[in-house]
């Protein structure tokens, strides 16, 4: 998580970094809650007391991790030439 946070914070101008990080943290918490909600809908406990569909949530997490690698390639470092004043 530290490398991804470093990449994200370097994509924002220093004067905007505080507000961006606040927004980023709140959005991350929102998506964590939504992910937990949907995982709770997918995972069920059968009559035998075993968890079912737990593997589906894991496969989805793996897929999203791979997608995030490709998305991270689109992040650019913020400098004055990237922004109009």
BELMOQUI-V106712 format. One record per backbone hydrogen bond with DSSP energy under -1.0 kcal/mol. CO is the residue of the C=O (numbers start at 1). NH is the residue of the N-H. E is the energy in kcal/mol with one decimal. If there is no record, write none. Layout:
((CO:NH:E) (CO:NH:E))
//
This chain:
((1:5:-2.2) (2:6:-2.3) (3:7:-2.2) (4:8:-2.4) (5:9:-2.7) (6:10:-1.5) (8:11:-1.2) (9:12:-1.1) (10:78:-3.3) (13:16:-1.7) (16:20:-2.1) (17:21:-2.7) (18:22:-1.9) (19:23:-2.3) (20:24:-2.9) (21:25:-2.5) (22:26:-2.2) (23:27:-2.6) (24:28:-2.4) (25:29:-2.1) (26:30:-2.1) (27:31:-2.6) (28:32:-2.1) (29:33:-2.0) (30:34:-2.3) (31:35:-2.6) (32:36:-2.2) (33:37:-2.1) (34:38:-2.5) (35:39:-2.4) (36:40:-2.0) (37:41:-1.4) (38:42:-1.8) (39:43:-2.8) (44:52:-3.4) (46:49:-1.9) (50:46:-2.8) (52:44:-1.9) (53:57:-1.2) (54:58:-1.5) (55:59:-2.6) (56:60:-2.2) (57:61:-2.1) (58:62:-2.3) (59:63:-2.4) (60:64:-2.5) (61:65:-1.9) (62:66:-2.0) (63:67:-2.3) (64:68:-2.2) (65:69:-1.2) (66:70:-1.3) (67:71:-2.2) (68:72:-2.3) (71:74:-1.9) (72:75:-1.1) (79:82:-1.6))
//
